[in-house]
């Protein structure tokens, strides 16, 4: 990647920039104790829902440590979703916003805002209907013609698969029996046999949402049920927004089978364990999680691990021991971020959940083997890539990581326009914080989803020496470096390709 470019804003612009950076610094929460290792590297994604939709709660979530706010466009009418997006952008201007579109998901009619118990062995009728209420004995299915493809013995999973039905009778409506009981609320998804789900992406509903989003301010578009590279390319073509990251959700057998091609053509990846666990053997999910995370990092893509991370905290004050271990294992797997879904969308105390997640991550990272992780990566990780730019970037960032480790650098600085340089060094999971310098506020927000990028400086400087001096001045101002400390700086040269990092420099604080 070339060194960042742009037009100098003048003194007034610099003053405004400094004020913006001061705010960003406090929101990022980076402590001035790098050697103490209490800087959180793994990011937190929080889903906004009825429990967290107020401006006050959103501000509290950001203050508690949320890096990315997720908005599901599967619920509510499109104008309301757009209004919520605009309001949250205004309330939280420094965090990234992820918009999640539903894909070919089938949803039930609403069960309401209170849990509805579906009792084991009880009989339930399913019928097609839109805008209808679902109950413990009758479930409306919001998809034309889908029930006619079912057969006796087919399994239907509700939500994340905790509640399951088995089809027992066919007709104008479908009879089923509860084979795994539990409580449901809202408008949960229905997982039907994959043979019935052959929609092309983007679906007509997705396309309507994408077209409405084309002029809106957000950073990440999460795409559900991605099966291959063609799905990603189709969505990217419809969106036609190179400034928005496409995050592919891996949640089907086809997505797992075509994982490498999906990762290579996506900007980010989500391990969507809910649908993944009902479409593949549940005992495979932990192993698939590790493989998906590894593949995403191989191509320097942020990887989010999602679903039921602290599910019990939807109603409880504390998580289960198993949930704490689950979050810790995701961090140790190298996940870029962990995601909260119902816990913050409909939970009784969304802010407490985020604080709990933050504490678990910080404690887990104390035991993260940074040296072993980085040493296990290298240029060979992307040697099969068709992109020369990616291979060059891998080589340079690998050299930067080794230099930083050997000289015990205090900070790594990534000068970047698109964010690729910062994401490329992030995949090595270095023990020291990463400072990104970019001319783009959009890129600055997107980097909130990248592991270890703890601070972002917005600057229009282009020359390597100026960028290095700017970085060191900023780091000294916030007390992160002192005289004699080593700082590693990466950027693209004036003659390099736009997406290639080809320059690394070691600087010492004077």
SULHU-V91670 format. One record per run of one state. SS is the DSSP state (@ for helix, = for strand, . for the rest). FROM is the first residue (numbers start at 1). TO is the last residue. Records with the same first field share a line. If there is no record, write none. Layout:
BEGIN
SS=FROM-TO, FROM-TO
END
This chain:
BEGIN
.=1-9, 29-33, 37-42, 48-54, 65-67, 73-77, 92-95, 102-105, 109-109, 111-115, 119-122, 129-132, 134-137, 142-146, 150-154, 159-162, 170-173, 181-181, 185-188, 192-193, 197-203, 214-219, 224-228, 240-244, 251-252, 258-258, 266-267, 280-281, 299-301, 307-310, 315-320, 333-336, 341-341, 346-349, 366-369, 376-378, 383-387, 407-410, 416-419, 427-432, 439-440, 450-452, 459-463, 478-485, 492-502, 509-510
@=10-28, 34-36, 55-64, 78-91, 147-149, 194-196, 204-213, 229-239, 253-257, 259-265, 273-279, 282-298, 311-314, 321-332, 342-345, 350-365, 370-375, 379-382, 388-406, 420-426, 441-449, 464-477
==43-47, 68-72, 96-101, 106-108, 110-110, 116-118, 123-128, 133-133, 138-141, 155-158, 163-169, 174-180, 182-184, 189-191, 220-223, 245-250, 268-272, 302-306, 337-340, 411-415, 433-438, 453-458, 486-491, 503-508
END
